[in-house]
Amino acid sequence: MKITIIGATGMAGSALVAEALRRCHTVTALARSAEKLAQLPANPQLTTKVQDAFALTPEELGTADVVIDAFATAPSLAFQHVDLATNLVAKLRTTTTPRLVFILGAGSLRTGDDHHLFVTDIAKDPNAASFLSIPQNQLKELNFLRDVDNVNWVGVSPAADFHPGEATPFLLGNNELLFNADHQSETSAGTMAVAILDEIEQPQHQQTRFTVANK
Amino acid sequence: MKITIIGATGMAGSALVAEALRRCHTVTALARSAEKLAQLPANPQLTTKVQDAFALTPEELGTADVVIDAFATAPSLAFQHVDLATNLVAKLRTTTTPRLVFILGAGSLRTGDDHHLFVTDIAKDPNAASFLSIPQNQLKELNFLRDVDNVNWVGVSPAADFHPGEATPFLLGNNELLFNADHQSETSAGTMAVAILDEIEQPQHQQTRFTVANK
């Protein structure tokens, strides 16, 4: 398939580029930095392009079967997570192709006996103040997407600790924060990439969000 | 003040143009149809412009103190109510001027002893099937706006029956559908215009929605 990846040079994005190429898909890697794009391993199936994701046209989006939003930004601009989602959705209303895949944070997952939003736990950690706007806005992004019924979208949340690393066996869930048998809640970028490529090749979720964690 | 009105030739928009001019504001009336714009009464304080509201630039928006979204569209394109709100918000993030005023439907108001959404009552009326998408999407629009905390916005909902007509004395509320002493739930476009101009001149609501009904 033709897969366009927004934010292709970030932690999630670069793992997605690698996994998509490993599975012989045709990948267009978009990012704002030419320098970072040049660091992606050369591959005949890979095209790189310096691109402001907000300026993608419906026609450009329509050349792909799947567009993955792996956009990341500074906490002071966290609202752009919401704005890029609304921007992409507005350009693809009443279409079924491309499928949009949004990487969301763990903050919008539920946890505990009372199924509270995990972002409320994050907010209690003083060390999280500097980046709290990111999970807060990724929750808003999901709130927006849940009202979208005429675009082909799916969202994916990692577990509490989303970090670089190779793929491992993994657990899948829907709206509850996942923990493995050792009570760890973590997802490596490699695992996220495998779970997303599995979902792209064999869609199991439609206009909803699922979650993946390292087993 | 400088007031830009999107959808200035519609039922709500044309009443807003008249009321704003009556109060000696400087009005820019935007609409898609030059023919309909030409039907607005000439006034030295009024500028008309054929304009796709989705293509307004941040700079164009920034020339106004207040931008009123009185956009209306066909039920088949009702999602554009959401998309125009997300578009305007994205262009005005982290600003306080212009203030954005959104005319929302009555469907997002609560009613009855159980405070259910009025849109669920609308949905039970077989005659509403042809336009149900409008209140449904105006509810989604409000859902989106309620997550926006870094743009200066306010929303206004009419009562159940929103119709042309002169301003009357009126009732104000927040999230509950309003009825007058005769158990009528109605808002004339003139009343809506007066309530909005009052709110513009003397802001009482911030990043929230209020409602107005004919007394």
Interface residues (C-beta under 8 A of the other chain):
Chain A: F54 F79 Q80 V82 D83 T86 N87 V89 A90 R93 T94 K140 N143 F144 D147 N150
Chain B: F54 F79 Q80 V82 D83 T86 N87 V89 A90 R93 T94 K140 N143 F144 D147 N150
